[in-house]
Amino acid sequence: MNRIYNEHVDIDHESLQDFYRKRAVEKVSIDVDAPVVLCGDKDKSKIEIWTSFEIEHRLPLLCLDSNSRVLEVGCGTGRISKYITSVADTYVGVDYVEEFIDLIQSREDIEKKDTTYFIHSSIQELMNKEDKFPIKEKFNRFIISGGVLMYINDDEVKMALNSLVGRFDEECIIYLSEPIALKERLTLNKFYSENLESEYSAIYRTEKQYNDIFEVLYKEGFELKVSEEFFYDDIKAQNETKQWIFILQRSKK
C-alpha cells in the first residue's frame, strides 16, 4: 500500500535521492527554475506564474535587506536564491542533491558575493555537523521554498528544527512553503506518479500537525504570523493537498 492516510509511516530516503538525481537532469531540459512539483507538468507558463507570484506576493514577507543573513534549505537550482543573494548581506544555500549545487554554482544569472555560499548537505547532516556552516554569525532569515519538510520523517523534522533554532538570531523571520493535506495526513511511500513519471515519496501533513511540529520554535520565542494557502488562485488545483505558507517571527524582548 503506497497511499497511506492518517498513519505515521516513515518514508524511504534512498528512493527520494534517486528521484531528485533524475530530476536534476530533467529540470534543466524543462526549465532550470522549475519547482520540482511542476516538473511533470510540461507547462512552462505555470513555472513562470509560480515564481512571479512568489516574488511579488510572498517573498516581501521576509523583509529582506542589506543586513539579512539568510539560510535557505532546499535551494535547488536557485529559483528563489537569485532574488536573495543580491539583496542580503550573507546567503547560505543548502541542498542534498549534489547535481543541484553544481548547477547553481555555475549559473551566471545568480549574483555571488564573497559571503554567498552553496553547500551540498541534507538538513539532517546540517544539524549534526557544525563545520557545515561557513559562517559563525547567526542567521536572521530562514527559508524553505516549495517543500523540504514533506520529504523528512516527523522525528527528524523536530530534531532538525530543534538544532537549527540555535543558529537563529534573537530577531529572525522563518519562511516555510510546504504542501499540506487539507483533511487528513497523506503519506506517499514509493508511489508511482503519472504526472512526474516516477516513483515518489512524500508526507503531506495537516496544518495542525505542522503547528504541533512548530512547538519547538514557539518554545524559543517564535510566533506564527501567517498560515494560509500559498496561492490566491491555486495553479496546481489538487483535491487533497494545497501549497501552504507559514511565516514565523521572533523579535527582541
C-alpha positions in Angstrom: 0.0 0.0 0.0 1.7 3.3 -1.1 -1.1 5.8 -0.4 -1.5 5.9 3.4 -4.0 8.0 5.2 -3.7 9.2 8.9 -1.0 6.7 9.9 2.5 7.9 10.7 4.7 6.0 8.3 8.4 6.6 7.6 9.3 7.3 4.0 12.4 5.9 2.3 15.3 8.4 2.0 17.2 6.5 -0.7 14.3 6.5 -3.2 14.0 10.2 -2.7 17.6 10.9 -3.5 17.3 8.7 -6.7 14.2 10.7 -7.6 15.9 14.1 -7.2 19.1 13.0 -9.1 16.8 12.1 -12.0 15.0 15.5 -11.6 18.4 17.3 -11.7 18.7 16.4 -15.4 15.0 16.9 -16.3 14.7 20.3 -14.6 17.3 21.7 -16.9 15.6 20.3 -20.0 12.2 21.7 -18.9 13.3 24.9 -17.1 16.2 25.4 -14.7 13.9 27.3 -12.4 11.0 24.8 -12.4 9.8 23.8 -8.9 10.1 20.0 -8.7 6.4 19.7 -8.1 5.8 21.2 -11.6 8.4 19.2 -13.5 5.9 16.7 -14.7 3.6 19.4 -15.9 5.5 20.4 -19.0 3.6 23.7 -19.0 6.2 26.5 -18.7 3.6 29.2 -18.1 2.8 27.6 -14.7 6.5 27.7 -13.8 6.6 31.4 -14.5 3.4 32.1 -12.7 4.6 30.2 -9.6 7.8 32.2 -9.3 6.3 35.6 -10.3 3.6 35.2 -7.7 6.1 34.2 -5.0 8.4 37.1 -5.8 5.6 39.7 -5.8 3.3 38.4 -3.0 5.3 36.1 -0.7 9.0 37.0 -0.6 8.3 40.5 0.7 7.1 38.8 3.9 10.8 38.1 4.6 11.6 41.8 4.8 15.0 41.2 3.2 17.5 44.0 3.4 21.3 44.6 3.4 21.6 43.3 7.0 19.9 39.9 6.2 21.9 36.8 6.9 19.9 34.1 5.1 19.9 30.3 5.4 17.9 28.6 2.6 17.4 24.8 2.9 16.4 23.1 -0.3 17.8 25.9 -2.5 17.7 23.5 -5.5 19.0 25.1 -8.7 18.5 28.7 -7.4 14.9 29.5 -8.4 14.4 31.8 -5.4 18.1 32.2 -4.4 18.7 34.6 -7.3 16.3 37.1 -5.8 18.0 36.9 -2.4 21.8 36.9 -2.9 21.9 40.3 -4.5 20.0 41.9 -1.6 21.2 40.0 1.5 24.4 40.6 3.4 25.1 36.9 3.7 23.5 33.9 2.0 24.0 30.2 2.6 22.1 27.8 0.3 21.9 24.1 1.1 20.6 21.2 -0.9 21.2 17.5 -0.6 21.3 16.9 -4.3 24.9 17.5 -5.4 23.9 18.0 -9.0 21.7 20.9 -8.0 24.6 22.6 -6.1 26.9 22.1 -9.1 24.3 23.7 -11.3 23.6 26.7 -9.0 27.3 27.4 -8.7 27.7 27.5 -12.5 24.7 29.9 -13.0 25.9 33.3 -14.2 22.5 34.9 -13.6 22.8 34.5 -9.8 24.9 37.1 -8.1 27.6 35.6 -5.9 29.4 37.7 -3.3 32.3 36.8 -1.0 29.5 36.0 1.5 27.5 33.8 -0.8 27.9 30.0 -0.1 26.3 26.9 -1.6 26.6 23.6 0.4 25.8 20.0 -0.5 24.2 18.6 2.6 20.9 17.2 3.8 19.1 19.0 6.7 20.0 16.0 8.9 23.7 16.4 8.2 23.5 20.1 8.6 22.2 19.8 12.2 24.8 17.1 13.1 27.9 18.9 11.8 28.8 22.3 13.0 31.6 22.6 10.4 29.0 22.5 7.6 28.2 26.2 8.3 30.6 28.6 6.6 29.8 31.5 8.9 29.9 31.9 12.7 27.2 34.6 12.8 23.6 33.6 13.5 21.0 33.8 10.7 18.2 36.3 10.9 16.3 34.7 7.9 15.5 31.0 7.3 13.8 29.9 4.1 12.3 26.7 2.8 10.5 27.4 -0.5 8.5 24.8 -2.3 8.8 21.9 0.1 11.6 20.1 2.1 9.9 19.1 5.3 7.5 17.0 3.3 10.4 14.7 2.5 11.6 14.2 6.1 10.1 12.0 8.7 8.4 13.6 11.8 11.1 12.8 14.3 13.9 14.1 12.0 11.9 17.3 11.3 11.6 18.0 15.0 15.2 17.2 15.7 16.3 19.4 12.8 14.3 22.5 13.9 15.4 21.9 17.5 19.0 22.0 16.3 18.7 24.8 13.8 16.9 27.2 16.1 20.2 27.6 18.0 21.7 29.0 14.7 18.9 31.7 14.5 19.4 35.3 15.7 17.3 36.7 18.5 15.5 38.6 15.7 14.6 36.2 13.0 11.9 35.5 10.3 11.2 32.0 9.2 9.6 31.4 5.7 8.2 27.9 5.1 6.4 27.0 1.9 5.2 23.4 2.0 2.3 21.3 0.5 -0.1 20.3 3.3 -3.0 17.8 3.5 -6.4 19.5 3.6 -8.4 16.9 5.6 -6.2 14.1 6.8 -2.5 13.3 6.7 -1.4 11.6 3.5 1.8 9.7 3.0 3.0 8.6 -0.4 5.6 5.8 0.0 7.2 4.8 -3.2 4.1 5.9 -5.0 4.2 5.9 -8.8 3.1 9.4 -10.0 1.9 9.6 -13.6 2.5 13.4 -13.6 6.1 13.0 -12.5 6.5 9.7 -14.4 8.5 8.4 -11.5 8.2 6.7 -8.1 7.7 9.3 -5.4 7.6 9.6 -1.6 6.3 12.5 0.4 4.4 13.3 3.6 1.5 15.7 3.4 0.8 16.8 7.0 -2.2 18.8 8.1 -1.9 22.4 9.2 -2.5 21.3 12.8 0.3 18.7 12.5 2.7 21.4 11.3 1.6 23.6 14.3 2.5 20.7 16.6 5.9 20.5 15.0 6.4 24.2 15.4 6.1 23.8 19.2 9.9 23.6 19.3 10.0 27.1 17.7 7.3 28.5 19.9 9.2 27.5 23.0 12.1 29.6 21.7 10.0 32.7 21.3 8.8 32.4 17.7 5.2 33.4 16.9 3.2 32.2 13.9 2.4 35.3 11.9 1.0 33.7 8.7 -0.6 30.4 8.0 -2.6 30.3 4.8 -2.9 28.9 1.3 0.2 30.0 -0.7 -1.6 31.0 -4.0 -4.6 33.3 -4.3 -5.6 31.2 -7.3 -4.2 27.7 -6.9 -2.3 26.8 -10.1 -2.0 23.1 -9.2 -5.6 22.5 -8.3 -5.1 19.4 -6.3 -8.1 17.9 -4.4 -6.4 16.6 -1.3 -3.4 18.9 -0.9 -2.6 22.6 -1.2 0.6 24.6 -1.2 0.8 26.5 2.1 2.8 29.4 3.5 3.9 29.6 7.1 5.7 32.7 8.5 7.1 32.6 12.0 8.9 35.5 13.6 10.9 36.2 16.8 11.7 39.7 18.0 14.0 41.1 20.6 12.4 41.1 24.1 
